[in-house]
Amino acid sequence: MSDHPVVARVEEPPSEPAPAAPLRVGVAGLGFIGPVHARSARLAGATLAGVAAGSPGSAAEGAARLGALRAFDSAEEMVVSDEVDVVHLCTPNHLHAPLAEAALNAGKHVICEKPLAADPVQAAHLADLASQTGLLAAVPFVYRFYPVVREARQRVATGQTGALRLLHGAYLQDWMSDPEDDNWRVDPELGGGSRAFADIGSHWCDLVEFVSGERIAEVSAQMVTALPERSGGGGAAFTAGDGSGHRRAVRTEDIATVIFRTESGVPGSVVVSQVSPGRKNGLRMEVAGASETLAFTQEEPETLWVGRRRESLTVARDADAMSPQAARYVTLPPGHPQGYADCFDAFVRDAYEAIRGGSPDGLPRFSDGARAASITAAVLEAAESRQWVAVKP
């Protein structure tokens, strides 16, 4: 028998894994949408490491207003900085592609506003580059994130809606209705060859493809410039113009009407306008199948209309009454409205989840941005040629 005292061994509890460090986010562009990105990034637990704007002074003002850690002198500096993990690109359109490419080459995850690029070949290159790097590269097609949109998608996918027969709708705005209304988007050098369709028609096309599972294969289109001259004042998005500045000719469309066929032969149509008085953000989509029609209106986002031959019903946003795929995006009890900001929050949350190795369903990536560029190019060609044009893959 040993003379040494027996010492009891105390088992230490297993150590908890260290929490992941917050993602460090940089936002380039501080117009209407930049602060929206910044807000959602913070709600998702990220640190707003920096911002960049059109000038160092504007960036400094924006950093103070948004509480960013620093202001960068330029977006080009920010997207390659070691102080940033994720780049949010909210600049004028012509800067999207070069900044996205620089960020990906620097090893940054990228969230880039649409259009990903004005040229579909360039957009496809960015999608390929993102795939090769393995980095998260996403485009904010955020209307996908309304819970009732997810419910509509699930009804189609499970066969409740039946074989699809017709896809149609509209996206109407009025913020460019007057000759005094102006914005950088009017200039094709800054906004690209298409304005109304590339800006909001792309959202509609992404949404109808997402819900229906169909792919637009060919298009016929007309584009109309209702106001051949504008003031040249260059106002902020969604604000009334003041008529300042010189008059200039408008070279981009105010209205687009498009008819299309999908790869499986389903017919469809969409009307897009930024000059329809009284229509603020009137995105409306209908998916008609053999058993039911599903109708979604973005300005009434709490309900999905389900129309049937002998009865119709309204499906309200309620996690207890919706599919799990839709309930995942319900963040408030029924009767407490969720809206556009909640969609943006959900998109950014899912994007950051993907960065951390998750696989959220339906996250719009650069491949979706490249597809939107291809559809826009086909619509432009169809309007010019007055012929049916295939959407190039």
C-alpha angles and dihedrals in degrees: 000000000000120000089211116104116248112246116203114231113232114211112222115223114252111270119248116239112259112259114255114259114253114266113253110229132197122195119203114197123030104204123112097314103036095074089047089058091046093052094049092046091056093047088053089057100259127138115239094229097175151336135216130198141171092292137012089251093053090047092051091050091047093048091053093046095047097036096242118168092238146352119239120215091230142005089241089061094045099050092060098037120126087222092070132068100175127034121206110198113205099152128123110295099257090064097052099086100045093044093046092050092048091049094049091047088052091054097254127143109237136211107185129185117234139294088058086198134345090232116063092213090056091046091052089050090055091049090051092047091051090050092049094050095046089224123139109261115175140170121213102242084154100168085082088073101066106112093228089053089056088048091053091049091051093050090054094044094051093048097248091124093049129217109342118249108169140012119193146143146115145253111211131178135166105201092106096044099115130061088238091060112098141158140168088262089073091067109081089206089064104025103030135246094301125050115170097031096041092044103045107357088066089059091053094049092048091049096049092047091047094051099039100038086225125126122220106240106177137007143199116198150169126203125200131196099205093181110044092187134037134186098255091226094131099218127187119274116277094010127113115255123244097211094244121145134038124309115257137182116258116230100178131073128264093190135030128184116191134182119191148172125220127226090264093047102259110151123225148162141198134191117208124189139162093184104062107119114230095017106112104172103342105171109164127173134180126190111190120196135172092268105031147355120235118206126187126183116190093211089057098041099159095076142051117204114220112193123195135175095254103020140014131201142187117232110209124205102266122142092211092057100039136078117271089248089061098035090061088072097048107106102163134049117262112282094033101099122235119201149165095312090054089053090052091049090052093048093051091044091053092046092054090045088056090050088056092052102271126132108221114187120249100008107164109233137183089278087063090048090051090050091052089053090052093051091048091050090051092050091051091049093046092051092050097044097036088223137108111274128196118233106240116229 
